[in-house]
Amino acid sequence: MLTKQGLYLPEFEHDNCGAGFICSLKGNKSNDIIHKALEILEKLEHRGAVSADGKTGDGAGILIDIPHDFL
């Protein structure tokens, strides 16, 4: 059992929302990785830019590498 300590209140203890990671271990660049990352984001509803009020986002997204030649 967790006990109150300083500013910590055990009644506010809960699981985190989670995270998803995907990459190519061989370094292959593929559009499929982007589609899989978006699928992960959809399955993690709260991390998928849905805040507690259901109206505003939480800034979640995906991080991708843009080639210098593209810019």
N, CA, C, O and CB atoms as a CASP TS submission, in Angstrom:
PFRMAT TS
TARGET T0000
AUTHOR 0000-0000-0000
METHOD Language model
MODEL 1
PARENT N/A
ATOM      1  N   MET     1       0.845  -1.193   0.000  1.00  0.00           N
ATOM      2  CA  MET     1       0.000   0.000   0.000  1.00  0.00           C
ATOM      3  C   MET     1       0.880   1.243   0.000  1.00  0.00           C
ATOM      4  O   MET     1       1.843   1.344   0.761  1.00  0.00           O
ATOM      5  CB  MET     1      -0.956   0.006   1.224  1.00  0.00           C
ATOM      6  N   LEU     2       0.531   2.177  -0.864  1.00  0.00           N
ATOM      7  CA  LEU     2       1.271   3.423  -0.956  1.00  0.00           C
ATOM      8  C   LEU     2       0.785   4.383   0.117  1.00  0.00           C
ATOM      9  O   LEU     2      -0.408   4.447   0.415  1.00  0.00           O
ATOM     10  CB  LEU     2       1.123   4.050  -2.356  1.00  0.00           C
ATOM     11  N   THR     3       1.710   5.119   0.689  1.00  0.00           N
ATOM     12  CA  THR     3       1.339   6.054   1.747  1.00  0.00           C
ATOM     13  C   THR     3       1.679   7.481   1.336  1.00  0.00           C
ATOM     14  O   THR     3       2.561   7.720   0.511  1.00  0.00           O
ATOM     15  CB  THR     3       2.048   5.694   3.064  1.00  0.00           C
ATOM     16  N   LYS     4       0.951   8.424   1.939  1.00  0.00           N
ATOM     17  CA  LYS     4       1.174   9.831   1.668  1.00  0.00           C
ATOM     18  C   LYS     4       2.573  10.207   2.128  1.00  0.00           C
ATOM     19  O   LYS     4       2.996   9.849   3.227  1.00  0.00           O
ATOM     20  CB  LYS     4       0.108  10.707   2.364  1.00  0.00           C
ATOM     21  N   GLN     5       3.297  10.943   1.260  1.00  0.00           N
ATOM     22  CA  GLN     5       4.649  11.362   1.618  1.00  0.00           C
ATOM     23  C   GLN     5       4.905  12.716   0.977  1.00  0.00           C
ATOM     24  O   GLN     5       4.911  12.820  -0.250  1.00  0.00           O
ATOM     25  CB  GLN     5       5.717  10.308   1.163  1.00  0.00           C
ATOM     26  N   GLY     6       5.118  13.765   1.781  1.00  0.00           N
ATOM     27  CA  GLY     6       5.342  15.099   1.237  1.00  0.00           C
ATOM     28  C   GLY     6       4.151  15.552   0.401  1.00  0.00           C
ATOM     29  O   GLY     6       3.014  15.539   0.871  1.00  0.00           O
ATOM     30  N   LEU     7       4.418  15.951  -0.834  1.00  0.00           N
ATOM     31  CA  LEU     7       3.341  16.391  -1.731  1.00  0.00           C
ATOM     32  C   LEU     7       2.697  15.240  -2.487  1.00  0.00           C
ATOM     33  O   LEU     7       1.725  15.446  -3.214  1.00  0.00           O
ATOM     34  CB  LEU     7       3.873  17.402  -2.719  1.00  0.00           C
ATOM     35  N   TYR     8       3.229  14.021  -2.327  1.00  0.00           N
ATOM     36  CA  TYR     8       2.689  12.849  -3.024  1.00  0.00           C
ATOM     37  C   TYR     8       1.414  12.372  -2.347  1.00  0.00           C
ATOM     38  O   TYR     8       1.387  12.153  -1.136  1.00  0.00           O
ATOM     39  CB  TYR     8       3.729  11.710  -3.066  1.00  0.00           C
ATOM     40  N   LEU     9       0.358  12.212  -3.139  1.00  0.00           N
ATOM     41  CA  LEU     9      -0.911  11.693  -2.638  1.00  0.00           C
ATOM     42  C   LEU     9      -1.245  10.413  -3.397  1.00  0.00           C
ATOM     43  O   LEU     9      -1.459  10.463  -4.608  1.00  0.00           O
ATOM     44  CB  LEU     9      -2.053  12.748  -2.788  1.00  0.00           C
ATOM     45  N   PRO    10      -1.296   9.264  -2.714  1.00  0.00           N
ATOM     46  CA  PRO    10      -1.513   7.990  -3.393  1.00  0.00           C
ATOM     47  C   PRO    10      -2.858   7.884  -4.119  1.00  0.00           C
ATOM     48  O   PRO    10      -2.987   7.069  -5.033  1.00  0.00           O
ATOM     49  CB  PRO    10      -1.406   6.883  -2.400  1.00  0.00           C
ATOM     50  N   GLU    11      -3.862   8.684  -3.740  1.00  0.00           N
ATOM     51  CA  GLU    11      -5.153   8.587  -4.427  1.00  0.00           C
ATOM     52  C   GLU    11      -5.076   9.095  -5.871  1.00  0.00           C
ATOM     53  O   GLU    11      -5.976   8.839  -6.670  1.00  0.00           O
ATOM     54  CB  GLU    11      -6.213   9.375  -3.659  1.00  0.00           C
ATOM     55  N   PHE    12      -4.007   9.809  -6.199  1.00  0.00           N
ATOM     56  CA  PHE    12      -3.826  10.287  -7.571  1.00  0.00           C
ATOM     57  C   PHE    12      -2.912   9.375  -8.386  1.00  0.00           C
ATOM     58  O   PHE    12      -2.556   9.716  -9.514  1.00  0.00           O
ATOM     59  CB  PHE    12      -3.262  11.696  -7.559  1.00  0.00           C
ATOM     60  N   GLU    13      -2.533   8.242  -7.844  1.00  0.00           N
ATOM     61  CA  GLU    13      -1.679   7.277  -8.544  1.00  0.00           C
ATOM     62  C   GLU    13      -2.489   6.579  -9.636  1.00  0.00           C
ATOM     63  O   GLU    13      -3.593   6.101  -9.375  1.00  0.00           O
ATOM     64  CB  GLU    13      -1.084   6.232  -7.548  1.00  0.00           C
ATOM     65  N   HIS    14      -1.950   6.516 -10.857  1.00  0.00           N
ATOM     66  CA  HIS    14      -2.619   5.827 -11.958  1.00  0.00           C
ATOM     67  C   HIS    14      -1.587   5.428 -12.993  1.00  0.00           C
ATOM     68  O   HIS    14      -0.444   5.884 -12.958  1.00  0.00           O
ATOM     69  CB  HIS    14      -3.717   6.717 -12.593  1.00  0.00           C
ATOM     70  N   ASP    15      -1.998   4.577 -13.911  1.00  0.00           N
ATOM     71  CA  ASP    15      -1.105   4.143 -14.989  1.00  0.00           C
ATOM     72  C   ASP    15      -0.883   5.282 -15.975  1.00  0.00           C
ATOM     73  O   ASP    15      -1.709   6.184 -16.114  1.00  0.00           O
ATOM     74  CB  ASP    15      -1.682   2.908 -15.716  1.00  0.00           C
ATOM     75  N   ASN    16       0.253   5.213 -16.651  1.00  0.00           N
ATOM     76  CA  ASN    16       0.503   6.218 -17.683  1.00  0.00           C
ATOM     77  C   ASN    16      -0.250   5.858 -18.964  1.00  0.00           C
ATOM     78  O   ASN    16      -0.870   4.798 -19.053  1.00  0.00           O
ATOM     79  CB  ASN    16       2.019   6.345 -17.966  1.00  0.00           C
ATOM     80  N   CYS    17      -0.192   6.735 -19.936  1.00  0.00           N
ATOM     81  CA  CYS    17      -0.947   6.543 -21.182  1.00  0.00           C
ATOM     82  C   CYS    17      -0.272   5.575 -22.148  1.00  0.00           C
ATOM     83  O   CYS    17      -0.948   4.917 -22.938  1.00  0.00           O
ATOM     84  CB  CYS    17      -1.145   7.873 -21.868  1.00  0.00           C
ATOM     85  N   GLY    18       1.038   5.484 -22.091  1.00  0.00           N
ATOM     86  CA  GLY    18       1.751   4.574 -22.968  1.00  0.00           C
ATOM     87  C   GLY    18       2.470   5.295 -24.095  1.00  0.00           C
ATOM     88  O   GLY    18       2.316   6.501 -24.290  1.00  0.00           O
ATOM     89  N   ALA    19       3.245   4.538 -24.815  1.00  0.00           N
ATOM     90  CA  ALA    19       3.999   5.062 -25.955  1.00  0.00           C
ATOM     91  C   ALA    19       4.202   3.930 -26.952  1.00  0.00           C
ATOM     92  O   ALA    19       4.169   2.756 -26.582  1.00  0.00           O
ATOM     93  CB  ALA    19       5.376   5.668 -25.504  1.00  0.00           C
ATOM     94  N   GLY    20       4.406   4.275 -28.190  1.00  0.00           N
ATOM     95  CA  GLY    20       4.675   3.276 -29.222  1.00  0.00           C
ATOM     96  C   GLY    20       5.907   3.674 -30.010  1.00  0.00           C
ATOM     97  O   GLY    20       6.114   4.853 -30.298  1.00  0.00           O
ATOM     98  N   PHE    21       6.716   2.702 -30.357  1.00  0.00           N
ATOM     99  CA  PHE    21       7.932   2.950 -31.120  1.00  0.00           C
ATOM    100  C   PHE    21       7.998   1.981 -32.291  1.00  0.00           C
ATOM    101  O   PHE    21       7.657   0.805 -32.159  1.00  0.00           O
ATOM    102  CB  PHE    21       9.188   2.814 -30.226  1.00  0.00           C
ATOM    103  N   ILE    22       8.438   2.486 -33.436  1.00  0.00           N
ATOM    104  CA  ILE    22       8.631   1.623 -34.598  1.00  0.00           C
ATOM    105  C   ILE    22       9.815   2.150 -35.396  1.00  0.00           C
ATOM    106  O   ILE    22       9.996   3.359 -35.538  1.00  0.00           O
ATOM    107  CB  ILE    22       7.341   1.560 -35.480  1.00  0.00           C
ATOM    108  N   CYS    23      10.608   1.236 -35.910  1.00  0.00           N
ATOM    109  CA  CYS    23      11.759   1.620 -36.728  1.00  0.00           C
ATOM    110  C   CYS    23      12.179   0.420 -37.569  1.00  0.00           C
ATOM    111  O   CYS    23      11.691  -0.693 -37.374  1.00  0.00           O
ATOM    112  CB  CYS    23      12.946   2.123 -35.840  1.00  0.00           C
ATOM    113  N   SER    24      13.078   0.659 -38.491  1.00  0.00           N
ATOM    114  CA  SER    24      13.670  -0.421 -39.274  1.00  0.00           C
ATOM    115  C   SER    24      15.047  -0.706 -38.690  1.00  0.00           C
ATOM    116  O   SER    24      15.921   0.160 -38.714  1.00  0.00           O
ATOM    117  CB  SER    24      13.760  -0.052 -40.801  1.00  0.00           C
ATOM    118  N   LEU    25      15.243  -1.899 -38.173  1.00  0.00           N
ATOM    119  CA  LEU    25      16.541  -2.250 -37.586  1.00  0.00           C
ATOM    120  C   LEU    25      17.641  -2.321 -38.641  1.00  0.00           C
ATOM    121  O   LEU    25      18.826  -2.243 -38.317  1.00  0.00           O
ATOM    122  CB  LEU    25      16.443  -3.586 -36.853  1.00  0.00           C
ATOM    123  N   LYS    26      17.247  -2.469 -39.892  1.00  0.00           N
ATOM    124  CA  LYS    26      18.230  -2.524 -40.981  1.00  0.00           C
ATOM    125  C   LYS    26      18.451  -1.158 -41.618  1.00  0.00           C
ATOM    126  O   LYS    26      19.244  -1.030 -42.551  1.00  0.00           O
ATOM    127  CB  LYS    26      17.782  -3.519 -42.046  1.00  0.00           C
ATOM    128  N   GLY    27      17.760  -0.140 -41.125  1.00  0.00           N
ATOM    129  CA  GLY    27      17.921   1.203 -41.655  1.00  0.00           C
ATOM    130  C   GLY    27      17.179   1.455 -42.951  1.00  0.00           C
ATOM    131  O   GLY    27      17.444   2.445 -43.632  1.00  0.00           O
ATOM    132  N   ASN    28      16.254   0.575 -43.301  1.00  0.00           N
ATOM    133  CA  ASN    28      15.472   0.746 -44.534  1.00  0.00           C
ATOM    134  C   ASN    28      14.500   1.904 -44.388  1.00  0.00           C
ATOM    135  O   ASN    28      13.776   1.994 -43.396  1.00  0.00           O
ATOM    136  CB  ASN    28      14.708  -0.547 -44.883  1.00  0.00           C
ATOM    137  N   LYS    29      14.482   2.787 -45.374  1.00  0.00           N
ATOM    138  CA  LYS    29      13.548   3.906 -45.368  1.00  0.00           C
ATOM    139  C   LYS    29      12.327   3.502 -46.169  1.00  0.00           C
ATOM    140  O   LYS    29      12.441   3.087 -47.323  1.00  0.00           O
ATOM    141  CB  LYS    29      14.199   5.200 -45.947  1.00  0.00           C
ATOM    142  N   SER    30      11.157   3.624 -45.558  1.00  0.00           N
ATOM    143  CA  SER    30       9.944   3.153 -46.200  1.00  0.00           C
ATOM    144  C   SER    30       8.747   3.968 -45.726  1.00  0.00           C
ATOM    145  O   SER    30       8.661   4.337 -44.555  1.00  0.00           O
ATOM    146  CB  SER    30       9.728   1.662 -45.917  1.00  0.00           C
ATOM    147  N   ASN    31       7.840   4.239 -46.630  1.00  0.00           N
ATOM    148  CA  ASN    31       6.603   4.917 -46.295  1.00  0.00           C
ATOM    149  C   ASN    31       5.747   4.055 -45.373  1.00  0.00           C
ATOM    150  O   ASN    31       4.914   4.580 -44.634  1.00  0.00           O
ATOM    151  CB  ASN    31       5.831   5.271 -47.563  1.00  0.00           C
ATOM    152  N   ASP    32       5.941   2.744 -45.410  1.00  0.00           N
ATOM    153  CA  ASP    32       5.189   1.818 -44.570  1.00  0.00           C
ATOM    154  C   ASP    32       5.419   2.104 -43.085  1.00  0.00           C
ATOM    155  O   ASP    32       4.516   1.917 -42.269  1.00  0.00           O
ATOM    156  CB  ASP    32       5.578   0.375 -44.895  1.00  0.00           C
ATOM    157  N   ILE    33       6.617   2.552 -42.737  1.00  0.00           N
ATOM    158  CA  ILE    33       6.922   2.871 -41.340  1.00  0.00           C
ATOM    159  C   ILE    33       6.039   4.029 -40.862  1.00  0.00           C
ATOM    160  O   ILE    33       5.572   4.025 -39.723  1.00  0.00           O
ATOM    161  CB  ILE    33       8.426   3.230 -41.175  1.00  0.00           C
ATOM    162  N   ILE    34       5.815   5.013 -41.727  1.00  0.00           N
ATOM    163  CA  ILE    34       4.943   6.138 -41.374  1.00  0.00           C
ATOM    164  C   ILE    34       3.515   5.652 -41.128  1.00  0.00           C
ATOM    165  O   ILE    34       2.872   6.066 -40.164  1.00  0.00           O
ATOM    166  CB  ILE    34       4.959   7.208 -42.490  1.00  0.00           C
ATOM    167  N   HIS    35       3.028   4.783 -41.993  1.00  0.00           N
ATOM    168  CA  HIS    35       1.664   4.251 -41.819  1.00  0.00           C
ATOM    169  C   HIS    35       1.547   3.457 -40.516  1.00  0.00           C
ATOM    170  O   HIS    35       0.533   3.551 -39.825  1.00  0.00           O
ATOM    171  CB  HIS    35       1.277   3.355 -43.020  1.00  0.00           C
ATOM    172  N   LYS    36       2.567   2.685 -40.182  1.00  0.00           N
ATOM    173  CA  LYS    36       2.543   1.925 -38.927  1.00  0.00           C
ATOM    174  C   LYS    36       2.603   2.857 -37.717  1.00  0.00           C
ATOM    175  O   LYS    36       1.941   2.607 -36.710  1.00  0.00           O
ATOM    176  CB  LYS    36       3.714   0.930 -38.882  1.00  0.00           C
ATOM    177  N   ALA    37       3.393   3.929 -37.810  1.00  0.00           N
ATOM    178  CA  ALA    37       3.473   4.897 -36.711  1.00  0.00           C
ATOM    179  C   ALA    37       2.127   5.581 -36.493  1.00  0.00           C
ATOM    180  O   ALA    37       1.712   5.781 -35.352  1.00  0.00           O
ATOM    181  CB  ALA    37       4.560   5.948 -36.996  1.00  0.00           C
ATOM    182  N   LEU    38       1.449   5.937 -37.570  1.00  0.00           N
ATOM    183  CA  LEU    38       0.123   6.548 -37.447  1.00  0.00           C
ATOM    184  C   LEU    38      -0.891   5.571 -36.860  1.00  0.00           C
ATOM    185  O   LEU    38      -1.787   5.976 -36.119  1.00  0.00           O
ATOM    186  CB  LEU    38      -0.361   7.041 -38.811  1.00  0.00           C
ATOM    187  N   GLU    39      -0.752   4.299 -37.184  1.00  0.00           N
ATOM    188  CA  GLU    39      -1.635   3.276 -36.615  1.00  0.00           C
ATOM    189  C   GLU    39      -1.414   3.157 -35.111  1.00  0.00           C
ATOM    190  O   GLU    39      -2.371   3.029 -34.348  1.00  0.00           O
ATOM    191  CB  GLU    39      -1.398   1.912 -37.296  1.00  0.00           C
ATOM    192  N   ILE    40      -0.155   3.201 -34.688  1.00  0.00           N
ATOM    193  CA  ILE    40       0.140   3.175 -33.243  1.00  0.00           C
ATOM    194  C   ILE    40      -0.513   4.375 -32.570  1.00  0.00           C
ATOM    195  O   ILE    40      -1.139   4.239 -31.519  1.00  0.00           O
ATOM    196  CB  ILE    40       1.682   3.176 -32.982  1.00  0.00           C
ATOM    197  N   LEU    41      -0.366   5.547 -33.175  1.00  0.00           N
ATOM    198  CA  LEU    41      -0.926   6.763 -32.605  1.00  0.00           C
ATOM    199  C   LEU    41      -2.441   6.680 -32.461  1.00  0.00           C
ATOM    200  O   LEU    41      -2.997   7.159 -31.473  1.00  0.00           O
ATOM    201  CB  LEU    41      -0.554   7.956 -33.461  1.00  0.00           C
ATOM    202  N   GLU    42      -3.104   6.082 -33.428  1.00  0.00           N
ATOM    203  CA  GLU    42      -4.557   5.907 -33.358  1.00  0.00           C
ATOM    204  C   GLU    42      -4.957   4.964 -32.228  1.00  0.00           C
ATOM    205  O   GLU    42      -5.986   5.167 -31.584  1.00  0.00           O
ATOM    206  CB  GLU    42      -5.090   5.377 -34.688  1.00  0.00           C
ATOM    207  N   LYS    43      -4.153   3.939 -31.986  1.00  0.00           N
ATOM    208  CA  LYS    43      -4.507   2.942 -30.965  1.00  0.00           C
ATOM    209  C   LYS    43      -4.251   3.438 -29.557  1.00  0.00           C
ATOM    210  O   LYS    43      -4.843   2.929 -28.605  1.00  0.00           O
ATOM    211  CB  LYS    43      -3.733   1.665 -31.192  1.00  0.00           C
ATOM    212  N   LEU    44      -3.378   4.424 -29.409  1.00  0.00           N
ATOM    213  CA  LEU    44      -3.137   5.039 -28.107  1.00  0.00           C
ATOM    214  C   LEU    44      -3.972   6.310 -28.047  1.00  0.00           C
ATOM    215  O   LEU    44      -3.454   7.413 -28.222  1.00  0.00           O
ATOM    216  CB  LEU    44      -1.607   5.344 -27.877  1.00  0.00           C
ATOM    217  N   GLU    45      -5.245   6.151 -27.802  1.00  0.00           N
ATOM    218  CA  GLU    45      -6.211   7.238 -27.951  1.00  0.00           C
ATOM    219  C   GLU    45      -5.792   8.513 -27.233  1.00  0.00           C
ATOM    220  O   GLU    45      -5.785   9.583 -27.841  1.00  0.00           O
ATOM    221  CB  GLU    45      -7.552   6.798 -27.440  1.00  0.00           C
ATOM    222  N   HIS    46      -5.444   8.424 -25.966  1.00  0.00           N
ATOM    223  CA  HIS    46      -5.102   9.649 -25.234  1.00  0.00           C
ATOM    224  C   HIS    46      -3.840  10.277 -25.814  1.00  0.00           C
ATOM    225  O   HIS    46      -3.756  11.500 -25.925  1.00  0.00           O
ATOM    226  CB  HIS    46      -4.908   9.351 -23.730  1.00  0.00           C
ATOM    227  N   ARG    47      -2.864   9.464 -26.181  1.00  0.00           N
ATOM    228  CA  ARG    47      -1.642   9.997 -26.783  1.00  0.00           C
ATOM    229  C   ARG    47      -1.892  10.413 -28.219  1.00  0.00           C
ATOM    230  O   ARG    47      -1.044  11.058 -28.836  1.00  0.00           O
ATOM    231  CB  ARG    47      -0.512   8.964 -26.722  1.00  0.00           C
ATOM    232  N   GLY    48      -3.028  10.057 -28.748  1.00  0.00           N
ATOM    233  CA  GLY    48      -3.384  10.419 -30.111  1.00  0.00           C
ATOM    234  C   GLY    48      -4.025  11.792 -30.206  1.00  0.00           C
ATOM    235  O   GLY    48      -4.927  12.004 -31.016  1.00  0.00           O
ATOM    236  N   ALA    49      -3.574  12.707 -29.401  1.00  0.00           N
ATOM    237  CA  ALA    49      -4.016  14.109 -29.420  1.00  0.00           C
ATOM    238  C   ALA    49      -5.446  14.294 -28.950  1.00  0.00           C
ATOM    239  O   ALA    49      -6.140  15.180 -29.448  1.00  0.00           O
ATOM    240  CB  ALA    49      -3.880  14.670 -30.806  1.00  0.00           C
ATOM    241  N   VAL    50      -5.905  13.490 -28.013  1.00  0.00           N
ATOM    242  CA  VAL    50      -7.216  13.676 -27.397  1.00  0.00           C
ATOM    243  C   VAL    50      -6.982  13.953 -25.919  1.00  0.00           C
ATOM    244  O   VAL    50      -6.514  13.083 -25.184  1.00  0.00           O
ATOM    245  CB  VAL    50      -8.148  12.420 -27.610  1.00  0.00           C
ATOM    246  N   SER    51      -7.308  15.156 -25.490  1.00  0.00           N
ATOM    247  CA  SER    51      -7.084  15.502 -24.093  1.00  0.00           C
ATOM    248  C   SER    51      -8.235  15.018 -23.224  1.00  0.00           C
ATOM    249  O   SER    51      -9.187  14.412 -23.717  1.00  0.00           O
ATOM    250  CB  SER    51      -6.902  17.011 -23.938  1.00  0.00           C
ATOM    251  N   ALA    52      -8.142  15.286 -21.960  1.00  0.00           N
ATOM    252  CA  ALA    52      -9.167  14.828 -21.018  1.00  0.00           C
ATOM    253  C   ALA    52     -10.533  15.438 -21.318  1.00  0.00           C
ATOM    254  O   ALA    52     -11.564  14.813 -21.066  1.00  0.00           O
ATOM    255  CB  ALA    52      -8.757  15.167 -19.594  1.00  0.00           C
ATOM    256  N   ASP    53     -10.542  16.655 -21.855  1.00  0.00           N
ATOM    257  CA  ASP    53     -11.837  17.267 -22.150  1.00  0.00           C
ATOM    258  C   ASP    53     -12.414  16.816 -23.491  1.00  0.00           C
ATOM    259  O   ASP    53     -13.553  17.151 -23.816  1.00  0.00           O
ATOM    260  CB  ASP    53     -11.705  18.770 -22.139  1.00  0.00           C
ATOM    261  N   GLY    54     -11.627  16.047 -24.285  1.00  0.00           N
ATOM    262  CA  GLY    54     -12.111  15.517 -25.543  1.00  0.00           C
ATOM    263  C   GLY    54     -12.194  16.529 -26.677  1.00  0.00           C
ATOM    264  O   GLY    54     -12.687  16.215 -27.761  1.00  0.00           O
ATOM    265  N   LYS    55     -11.710  17.749 -26.427  1.00  0.00           N
ATOM    266  CA  LYS    55     -11.810  18.801 -27.440  1.00  0.00           C
ATOM    267  C   LYS    55     -10.448  19.322 -27.893  1.00  0.00           C
ATOM    268  O   LYS    55     -10.276  19.693 -29.054  1.00  0.00           O
ATOM    269  CB  LYS    55     -12.635  19.948 -26.905  1.00  0.00           C
ATOM    270  N   THR    56      -9.504  19.350 -26.997  1.00  0.00           N
ATOM    271  CA  THR    56      -8.188  19.904 -27.326  1.00  0.00           C
ATOM    272  C   THR    56      -7.144  18.797 -27.425  1.00  0.00           C
ATOM    273  O   THR    56      -7.338  17.706 -26.889  1.00  0.00           O
ATOM    274  CB  THR    56      -7.760  20.943 -26.273  1.00  0.00           C
ATOM    275  N   GLY    57      -6.060  19.073 -28.097  1.00  0.00           N
ATOM    276  CA  GLY    57      -5.006  18.076 -28.286  1.00  0.00           C
ATOM    277  C   GLY    57      -3.943  18.149 -27.216  1.00  0.00           C
ATOM    278  O   GLY    57      -3.869  19.121 -26.464  1.00  0.00           O
ATOM    279  N   ASP    58      -3.117  17.114 -27.150  1.00  0.00           N
ATOM    280  CA  ASP    58      -2.029  17.096 -26.171  1.00  0.00           C
ATOM    281  C   ASP    58      -0.659  17.175 -26.845  1.00  0.00           C
ATOM    282  O   ASP    58       0.366  16.975 -26.192  1.00  0.00           O
ATOM    283  CB  ASP    58      -2.114  15.835 -25.314  1.00  0.00           C
ATOM    284  N   GLY    59      -0.636  17.462 -28.142  1.00  0.00           N
ATOM    285  CA  GLY    59       0.631  17.639 -28.834  1.00  0.00           C
ATOM    286  C   GLY    59       1.312  16.354 -29.258  1.00  0.00           C
ATOM    287  O   GLY    59       2.474  16.390 -29.666  1.00  0.00           O
ATOM    288  N   ALA    60       0.641  15.232 -29.179  1.00  0.00           N
ATOM    289  CA  ALA    60       1.237  13.958 -29.567  1.00  0.00           C
ATOM    290  C   ALA    60       1.389  13.902 -31.083  1.00  0.00           C
ATOM    291  O   ALA    60       0.649  14.559 -31.817  1.00  0.00           O
ATOM    292  CB  ALA    60       0.381  12.774 -29.062  1.00  0.00           C
ATOM    293  N   GLY    61       2.341  13.124 -31.536  1.00  0.00           N
ATOM    294  CA  GLY    61       2.539  12.983 -32.967  1.00  0.00           C
ATOM    295  C   GLY    61       3.638  11.980 -33.248  1.00  0.00           C
ATOM    296  O   GLY    61       3.964  11.146 -32.404  1.00  0.00           O
ATOM    297  N   ILE    62       4.207  12.066 -34.438  1.00  0.00           N
ATOM    298  CA  ILE    62       5.302  11.167 -34.808  1.00  0.00           C
ATOM    299  C   ILE    62       6.520  12.007 -35.184  1.00  0.00           C
ATOM    300  O   ILE    62       6.390  13.139 -35.650  1.00  0.00           O
ATOM    301  CB  ILE    62       4.887  10.224 -35.989  1.00  0.00           C
ATOM    302  N   LEU    63       7.684  11.443 -34.977  1.00  0.00           N
ATOM    303  CA  LEU    63       8.946  12.088 -35.315  1.00  0.00           C
ATOM    304  C   LEU    63       9.551  11.338 -36.490  1.00  0.00           C
ATOM    305  O   LEU    63       9.762  10.128 -36.417  1.00  0.00           O
ATOM    306  CB  LEU    63       9.924  12.115 -34.093  1.00  0.00           C
ATOM    307  N   ILE    64       9.831  12.057 -37.575  1.00  0.00           N
ATOM    308  CA  ILE    64      10.393  11.414 -38.758  1.00  0.00           C
ATOM    309  C   ILE    64      11.668  12.146 -39.179  1.00  0.00           C
ATOM    310  O   ILE    64      11.901  13.289 -38.785  1.00  0.00           O
ATOM    311  CB  ILE    64       9.362  11.395 -39.920  1.00  0.00           C
ATOM    312  N   ASP    65      12.479  11.476 -39.974  1.00  0.00           N
ATOM    313  CA  ASP    65      13.712  12.039 -40.514  1.00  0.00           C
ATOM    314  C   ASP    65      13.423  12.554 -41.919  1.00  0.00           C
ATOM    315  O   ASP    65      12.956  11.808 -42.779  1.00  0.00           O
ATOM    316  CB  ASP    65      14.867  10.980 -40.526  1.00  0.00           C
ATOM    317  N   ILE    66      13.707  13.846 -42.145  1.00  0.00           N
ATOM    318  CA  ILE    66      13.538  14.424 -43.483  1.00  0.00           C
ATOM    319  C   ILE    66      14.932  14.555 -44.093  1.00  0.00           C
ATOM    320  O   ILE    66      15.807  15.196 -43.511  1.00  0.00           O
ATOM    321  CB  ILE    66      12.792  15.828 -43.430  1.00  0.00           C
ATOM    322  N   PRO    67      15.143  13.947 -45.270  1.00  0.00           N
ATOM    323  CA  PRO    67      16.464  14.002 -45.899  1.00  0.00           C
ATOM    324  C   PRO    67      16.874  15.439 -46.251  1.00  0.00           C
ATOM    325  O   PRO    67      16.032  16.235 -46.666  1.00  0.00           O
ATOM    326  CB  PRO    67      16.477  13.137 -47.160  1.00  0.00           C
ATOM    327  N   HIS    68      18.144  15.771 -46.090  1.00  0.00           N
ATOM    328  CA  HIS    68      18.645  17.106 -46.430  1.00  0.00           C
ATOM    329  C   HIS    68      18.395  17.424 -47.906  1.00  0.00           C
ATOM    330  O   HIS    68      18.108  18.570 -48.252  1.00  0.00           O
ATOM    331  CB  HIS    68      20.150  17.212 -46.112  1.00  0.00           C
ATOM    332  N   ASP    69      18.503  16.417 -48.777  1.00  0.00           N
ATOM    333  CA  ASP    69      18.270  16.645 -50.207  1.00  0.00           C
ATOM    334  C   ASP    69      16.839  17.112 -50.490  1.00  0.00           C
ATOM    335  O   ASP    69      16.599  17.831 -51.459  1.00  0.00           O
ATOM    336  CB  ASP    69      18.559  15.369 -50.993  1.00  0.00           C
ATOM    337  N   PHE    70      15.895  16.703 -49.645  1.00  0.00           N
ATOM    338  CA  PHE    70      14.502  17.099 -49.818  1.00  0.00           C
ATOM    339  C   PHE    70      14.343  18.608 -49.626  1.00  0.00           C
ATOM    340  O   PHE    70      13.575  19.266 -50.328  1.00  0.00           O
ATOM    341  CB  PHE    70      13.601  16.335 -48.831  1.00  0.00           C
ATOM    342  N   LEU    71      15.095  19.137 -48.650  1.00  0.00           N
ATOM    343  CA  LEU    71      14.987  20.567 -48.343  1.00  0.00           C
ATOM    344  C   LEU    71      15.788  21.385 -49.323  1.00  0.00           C
ATOM    345  O   LEU    71      15.818  22.612 -49.224  1.00  0.00           O
ATOM    346  CB  LEU    71      15.457  20.856 -46.919  1.00  0.00           C
TER
END
